[in-house]
Amino acid sequence: MQRPLDTILFAAIMSSAWQYTKRGRLSQTLELADVPVPEPGAGDVVIAIKAVALNPVEEQLAQAPTWLARFMGVASVGTGPLVPCQDFAGTISAVGAGVTEYAAGDDVFGMRFAGDGNGALRTHLCIPASSPFIHRPASLSVVHAAAVPLAYMTVYDALVVHGRLPLRASPGGPRRSVFVQGGSSGTGAAAIQLAKAMGLAVVTSCSTKNVEFVRQLGADEVIDYTREHVPHQALTSPHAPYAVVLDCVGGTDLVDHIDHLILRDPDAPRLGIYVTIVGDKTGRDSMGGSITNYFYPAQALRTLRGKLADVPYLPLKSVLSGPRYACIMLEGTKAKLATAEDVIKVSGPPPIDSTWAYADAKKAFEKLESARARGKIVITLD
């Protein structure tokens, strides 16, 4: 195990974590606690955290009823102190036996799903070296690096994995388009930036105050949902139909229009899909993603029929199948995260709504809970 002397001295003086033991909004339930400095086991690394980005899923996990947490296989309130947050940037302070890819002193960034309550909102995080984190390039600041992982890999899954669009567009090929519902959110902004870096035309929706913000990110057309009818404007846009419709808001406003929104091109039969990271639900505090297929029968049927569209030689396919549809949950990997550096060189770093001191973590969550952030909220530990 490698551990520089100055790191040992610092760790012995200070190690803490923001924890919660009660169900509710994290701005109300978090408490700062002293905790032991973790020791890495075989295959593990300990990371001195420098910055942490917030995501709505943190609130959703913290407010999930016990039955839902058990159904999902995640830690629930009452099982011990839980530490939130998944996105981080920091410096490796120690490595366990068998770790060769990393060494003490390496700057890294990535994510660690906090479903077991071992999240990143702490001074030191111990995780397996196989977790989805990588070396941080010098061109990416600690704050911007922390803001990348969850949002970027989610939209990578939406556009590249499910959308089947090439990360690097072929010269001379047709210019495809995407529609992003909720372009001013952290994930929506990441989607606009990735889509533009991929050479796609982007139509997005947002409120009046965020129109200029998403235009600066590169949106080709902006629909102001406070003044315009989003489905009508999306359908009549010169960029319609879309290779990918990416819903970052939730609900069913666009669902009735899937047939006309998504691309049906005989020359590109694999393209055209509606992807949602939320599902049919609309409440911000309840869990979104693929888990909602269990609780919304119409959504589950829509998902199944969309999968059947890819089944070759299916009897009665025109009756049984439907437009391609996916309600997704992120599967983070090092390989996906490694593609972010080249994308950021083209699109620029992720937009930051605000940064907060570690001591003000509860205030940072107040901002997240307000649903008024434009881009990412980041807590810094320096």
C-alpha positions in Angstrom: 0.0 0.0 0.0 1.4 3.4 -1.0 0.7 6.4 1.2 2.9 9.6 1.3 3.8 10.8 4.8 2.0 14.2 4.3 -1.2 12.3 3.4 -0.9 10.2 6.5 -0.6 13.2 8.7 -3.5 15.0 7.1 -5.8 12.0 7.3 -5.0 11.4 10.9 -6.1 15.0 11.7 -9.3 15.2 9.5 -11.8 12.8 8.1 -15.5 13.5 8.0 -18.6 12.7 6.0 -22.1 14.2 5.6 -24.5 11.5 6.7 -28.3 11.1 7.1 -30.2 8.7 9.3 -33.7 10.0 8.6 -35.9 9.9 5.5 -36.5 13.3 3.9 -34.9 16.1 1.9 -31.1 16.2 2.4 -31.1 19.9 3.1 -32.9 19.0 6.3 -31.5 15.6 7.2 -27.7 15.8 6.6 -25.4 15.9 9.5 -21.6 16.3 9.5 -19.9 13.5 11.4 -16.3 12.4 12.1 -15.5 9.1 10.6 -12.5 6.8 10.5 -10.1 7.2 7.6 -10.7 4.2 5.4 -7.9 1.7 4.8 -7.9 0.1 1.3 -8.4 -3.6 0.9 -6.9 -5.6 -1.9 -8.0 -4.1 -5.2 -9.2 -0.9 -3.6 -8.1 2.8 -3.6 -8.7 5.6 -1.2 -9.4 9.0 -2.8 -9.1 12.3 -1.0 -12.1 14.0 -2.3 -11.7 17.5 -3.8 -15.1 18.1 -5.3 -18.6 16.4 -5.5 -21.4 17.2 -7.9 -25.1 16.8 -6.9 -27.7 14.9 -8.8 -31.5 14.5 -8.3 -31.0 10.8 -7.7 -29.4 11.6 -4.4 -32.7 13.2 -3.2 -34.7 10.3 -4.6 -32.6 7.7 -2.7 -32.8 9.7 0.5 -36.6 9.9 0.3 -37.3 6.4 -1.0 -39.7 4.4 1.3 -38.2 1.3 2.8 -40.1 -1.1 0.7 -38.9 0.5 -2.5 -35.3 0.6 -1.3 -35.5 -3.1 -0.5 -37.1 -3.8 -3.9 -34.2 -1.9 -5.6 -31.5 -3.6 -3.5 -30.2 -0.4 -2.0 -29.6 0.7 1.6 -32.6 2.2 3.3 -33.0 4.6 6.2 -32.7 2.8 9.4 -29.8 0.5 8.3 -27.1 2.9 9.6 -25.7 6.3 8.6 -25.9 6.8 4.9 -23.6 9.1 2.8 -25.0 10.5 -0.4 -23.5 11.6 -3.8 -21.9 9.8 -6.7 -19.9 12.2 -8.8 -16.5 13.1 -7.5 -13.0 14.4 -8.3 -10.0 14.0 -6.1 -6.5 12.6 -5.5 -5.6 9.1 -4.7 -4.1 8.9 -1.2 -3.6 5.2 -0.9 -3.9 2.0 -3.0 -4.4 -1.6 -1.9 -2.6 -4.7 -2.8 -2.8 -5.7 -6.5 -3.6 -2.2 -7.7 -1.2 -1.3 -10.6 -3.2 1.2 -12.7 -3.2 3.9 -10.0 -0.7 5.3 -7.5 -0.9 7.7 -4.5 -0.9 11.2 -5.8 -2.9 10.5 -9.0 -5.7 13.0 -9.8 -8.9 11.1 -10.8 -12.6 11.7 -11.4 -15.5 9.4 -11.7 -18.6 8.1 -10.0 -19.6 5.6 -7.4 -23.2 4.5 -7.2 -24.2 5.4 -3.6 -27.0 2.8 -3.3 -25.2 1.2 -0.3 -24.8 4.5 1.5 -21.1 4.7 0.8 -21.3 7.9 -1.2 -18.7 10.6 -2.1 -19.8 13.5 0.2 -16.9 12.9 2.5 -13.2 13.7 2.8 -12.0 10.2 1.9 -13.7 7.6 -0.2 -12.6 4.0 -0.5 -13.8 2.2 -3.6 -12.7 -0.7 -5.8 -10.1 0.3 -8.4 -12.4 -1.2 -11.0 -15.1 1.4 -10.4 -16.0 3.9 -13.2 -13.3 6.5 -12.5 -10.2 7.5 -14.5 -7.3 9.8 -14.4 -8.3 13.5 -14.6 -6.7 15.3 -17.6 -4.8 18.4 -16.7 -7.1 20.4 -19.0 -10.1 19.7 -16.8 -10.5 21.5 -13.5 -11.5 19.7 -10.3 -14.9 21.4 -10.3 -15.7 20.6 -14.0 -14.4 17.0 -13.6 -16.8 16.3 -10.7 -19.7 17.6 -12.9 -19.0 15.2 -15.8 -19.5 11.5 -14.9 -23.2 10.8 -14.2 -24.7 13.3 -16.6 -22.2 12.6 -19.4 -22.4 8.8 -19.2 -26.2 9.0 -19.1 -26.4 11.0 -22.3 -23.7 8.8 -23.9 -26.0 5.8 -23.2 -29.0 7.7 -24.6 -27.4 8.9 -27.8 -24.7 6.3 -28.6 -25.8 3.1 -26.9 -29.6 3.3 -27.2 -29.6 5.9 -30.0 -27.1 4.0 -32.1 -25.6 7.3 -33.3 -21.8 7.4 -34.0 -19.8 9.3 -31.5 -17.8 10.7 -34.4 -20.0 11.6 -37.4 -18.9 10.3 -40.8 -17.9 13.2 -43.2 -20.5 13.6 -45.9 -23.2 11.7 -44.2 -26.7 13.0 -43.5 -27.0 15.4 -40.6 -29.2 13.8 -38.0 -31.2 15.6 -35.3 -32.2 15.1 -31.7 -34.8 16.6 -29.4 -33.9 17.2 -25.8 -36.8 17.8 -23.4 -35.4 19.8 -20.5 -32.2 21.2 -21.9 -31.3 23.5 -19.0 -31.0 20.6 -16.5 -27.6 19.1 -15.8 -28.3 16.1 -17.9 -30.1 18.1 -20.6 -27.1 20.5 -20.9 -24.8 17.5 -21.2 -27.0 16.1 -23.9 -26.9 19.3 -25.9 -23.1 19.5 -25.6 -22.5 15.8 -26.6 -25.0 16.1 -29.5 -23.2 19.1 -30.9 -19.9 17.5 -30.5 -21.3 14.5 -32.5 -22.3 16.8 -35.3 -26.1 16.6 -34.6 -28.7 19.3 -34.9 -30.4 19.9 -31.5 -33.9 21.1 -30.7 -34.6 21.5 -27.0 -37.2 22.8 -24.6 -36.8 25.0 -21.5 -38.4 28.0 -19.7 -38.0 31.6 -20.9 -35.2 32.5 -18.5 -33.1 29.6 -19.8 -33.5 30.2 -23.6 -30.2 32.0 -24.0 -28.4 29.6 -21.7 -29.2 26.6 -23.9 -28.5 28.5 -27.1 -25.1 29.2 -25.8 -24.6 25.5 -25.3 -25.3 25.0 -29.0 -29.0 24.4 -29.4 -30.1 25.0 -32.9 -33.8 25.6 -32.0 -35.3 26.3 -28.6 -38.9 25.8 -27.6 -40.1 27.9 -24.6 -42.5 25.7 -22.8 -44.0 28.6 -20.9 -45.1 30.2 -24.1 -45.3 27.5 -26.7 -46.9 24.0 -27.1 -43.9 21.7 -26.9 -45.3 18.7 -28.8 -46.6 20.9 -31.7 -43.4 22.9 -32.0 -41.3 19.8 -31.8 -43.4 18.1 -34.5 -43.4 21.1 -36.9 -39.7 21.9 -36.5 -37.6 21.7 -39.7 -35.3 19.4 -37.8 -38.1 16.8 -37.2 -38.3 13.8 -37.1 -35.5 13.0 -34.7 -33.0 10.2 -34.5 -33.3 10.4 -30.7 -35.9 12.1 -28.5 -34.3 12.4 -25.1 -36.7 13.2 -22.2 -35.0 14.6 -19.1 -38.2 15.8 -17.6 -40.6 12.9 -17.3 -44.4 12.6 -17.9 -46.3 11.7 -21.0 -46.7 15.0 -22.9 -44.7 13.7 -25.8 -45.6 10.0 -25.6 -48.8 10.2 -27.7 -46.6 11.7 -30.5 -43.8 9.2 -30.6 -44.8 7.8 -34.0 -44.3 11.2 -35.6 -41.4 12.5 -33.5 -38.9 9.7 -34.1 -37.1 9.1 -37.3 -38.4 6.3 -39.7 -35.9 6.2 -42.4 -35.7 3.1 -44.6 -32.0 4.0 -45.3 -31.3 4.0 -41.6 -33.7 1.5 -40.1 -31.7 1.2 -36.8 -32.2 4.9 -35.9 -35.2 6.5 -34.2 -35.9 6.0 -30.5 -37.6 7.8 -27.6 -35.3 7.6 -24.5 -36.3 8.8 -21.1 -34.2 9.0 -18.0 -37.3 9.6 -15.9 -40.2 7.7 -17.1 -43.9 8.5 -17.0 -43.6 9.8 -13.4 -43.4 13.6 -12.9 -42.5 14.1 -9.2 -38.8 15.1 -8.7 -38.5 13.4 -5.3 -39.6 9.9 -6.5 -37.2 7.4 -8.2 -37.0 7.6 -12.0 -35.3 5.4 -14.6 -36.0 1.8 -15.6 -37.3 0.9 -12.1 -40.5 2.8 -13.0 -41.4 0.1 -15.5 -42.6 -1.9 -12.5 -45.1 0.8 -11.5 -46.4 2.2 -14.7 -48.1 -0.5 -16.8 -48.5 1.6 -19.9 -44.8 2.5 -19.8 -43.8 -1.2 -19.3 -45.9 -2.2 -22.3 -44.4 0.6 -24.4 -40.9 -0.6 -23.4 -41.7 -4.2 -24.4 -43.3 -3.2 -27.7 -40.2 -1.1 -28.4 -37.9 -4.0 -27.8 -40.0 -6.2 -30.1 -39.3 -3.7 -32.9 -35.7 -5.1 -33.0 -36.7 -8.7 -33.2 -36.3 -10.0 -36.8 -38.9 -12.3 -38.4 -41.4 -11.7 -35.6 -44.8 -13.1 -36.5 -47.5 -10.3 -36.4 -44.6 -7.8 -35.9 -46.7 -4.9 -37.1 -49.3 -5.6 -34.4 -47.1 -6.6 -31.5 -44.2 -4.2 -31.8 -44.2 -0.4 -31.5 -41.8 2.5 -31.8 -38.5 2.0 -30.1 -38.6 3.2 -26.6 -36.3 2.9 -23.6 -36.5 4.1 -20.0 -32.9 3.9 -18.9 -30.7 3.6 -15.8 -27.0 4.5 -16.1 -24.4 1.7 -16.3 -21.2 3.6 -15.8 -17.9 2.2 -17.1 -14.3 3.5 -17.4 -14.5 3.2 -21.2 -17.6 5.5 -21.5 -16.0 8.1 -19.2 -12.8 8.0 -21.1 -14.6 9.4 -24.2 -15.5 12.6 -22.4 -12.1 14.3 -22.7 -12.3 14.5 -26.5 -16.0 15.6 -26.4 -15.2 18.4 -23.9 -12.4 19.6 -26.2 -15.1 20.3 -28.8 -18.1 21.2 -26.7 -16.4 22.9 -23.7 -16.7 21.9 -20.0 -20.1 21.2 -18.4 -21.9 24.4 -17.3 -21.7 25.0 -13.5 -24.7 26.5 -11.8 -22.9 27.2 -8.5 -20.2 25.9 -6.2 -20.5 25.5 -2.5 -18.1 25.0 0.4 -18.1 21.5 2.0 -19.4 23.1 5.2 -22.4 24.4 3.2 -23.5 21.1 1.8 -27.0 21.5 3.1 -27.4 24.8 1.3 -26.2 23.2 -1.9 -29.0 20.6 -1.6 -31.5 23.4 -1.0 -30.5 24.8 -4.4 -30.9 21.3 -5.9 -34.3 20.9 -4.3 -35.4 24.3 -5.8 -35.3 22.8 -9.3 -33.9 26.1 -10.4 -30.3 25.1 -11.2 -28.9 25.7 -14.7 -26.2 23.1 -15.1 -24.4 21.4 -12.2 -24.2 22.2 -8.5 -20.8 21.3 -7.1 -19.4 21.1 -3.5 -15.7 21.8 -3.1 -13.5 20.5 -0.3 -10.4 22.7 -1.0 
